[in-house]
Amino acid sequence: MWLEKHVQKKPELSLSEIKKILMNISNTNGAIGVTFTGGEPLLRDDLPEIVRICRQSGMKAAIATNGTLLTKKLVRDLVKSGIEHFDIGFSEPSTETRLALAFAAKSGCTVTASICIHKNNYERTGILCELASVLGADAIALNRFIATGRGKQHLQNLQLSNENLRTALKLADKAAVSAGLYIYAGLPIEPCIASNTEFPAIVFSTCQCGESKWAIDSQGYLRTCEQNVNLLGNLLTSPFSEILKVKKMEIHQFKQKKHSDKCFDCSLPQKCNGGCRFG
């Protein structure tokens, strides 16, 4: 479950509203945890209290951040509040980001370094994986650049070709073997492009959006995933289970959507589940 915070003209959710949403989620069968992401969640001064509320509701809590604001003190405060996992963006790691990863790794929490692979950094994928490991990351998530929202403005400069992606995976696979790293594809990669058979040291997965993974935006609206602009309902006014019931057909249609028309004639649909719907 993802609780998204991003900058926009409308006022952010208040602490009481966030508590109401977290309680709504926690009352749903199968609700395990929340990852606070964004935007940049560390811009909220009350984040430790939000984490505390999440933990009190019986759910696990994690934070996805670019790391630039993650000081040693803030790591201690968040761990004290109940954070168990940090996901730190590591695509172009600054000094602040590298320190943040090290601080998080020494806190006792698990840490994932998330690398967004794009045209300008794919040749450094192996180096980035090894650096993250040296700093203490438990896992490396490889996320290919997906051009949605404002990202479409950078499509030409950042979009990977299949050849670029395969090069990045080859470098990551080599790093995983040589350094004993746990590396996985954070965004699904279709087996017609690359597979575990070719890159055995990398863990590949299918899309879980609209099933075990959901997104909640900064106004409390539920969506099937971060990339999907379609709103299913608002968790401030409706129970999570009721939204799923009312929007059952819309959710089903989303899950049935394929990456391209070629997918309908493919012999491997169960292995990739159509790939990323926005890839």
Secondary structure, DSSP 8 states (H G I E B T S, - for coil): -EEEE---SS----HHHHHHHHHHHHTSTT--EEEEEES-GGG-TTHHHHHHHHHHTT-EEEEEE-STT--HHHHHHHHHHT--EEEEE-SS--HHHHHHHHHHHTTTSEEEEEEEE-TTTGGGHHHHHHHHHHTT-SEEEEEE----GGGGGGHHHH---HHHHHHHHHHHHHHHHHHT--EEESS---TTT--TTTSTTEE-----BTTTB-EE-TTSEEESSTT-----EETTTS-HHHHHHHTHHHHHHHHH--SSGGGGG-S-HHHHTTS-TT-
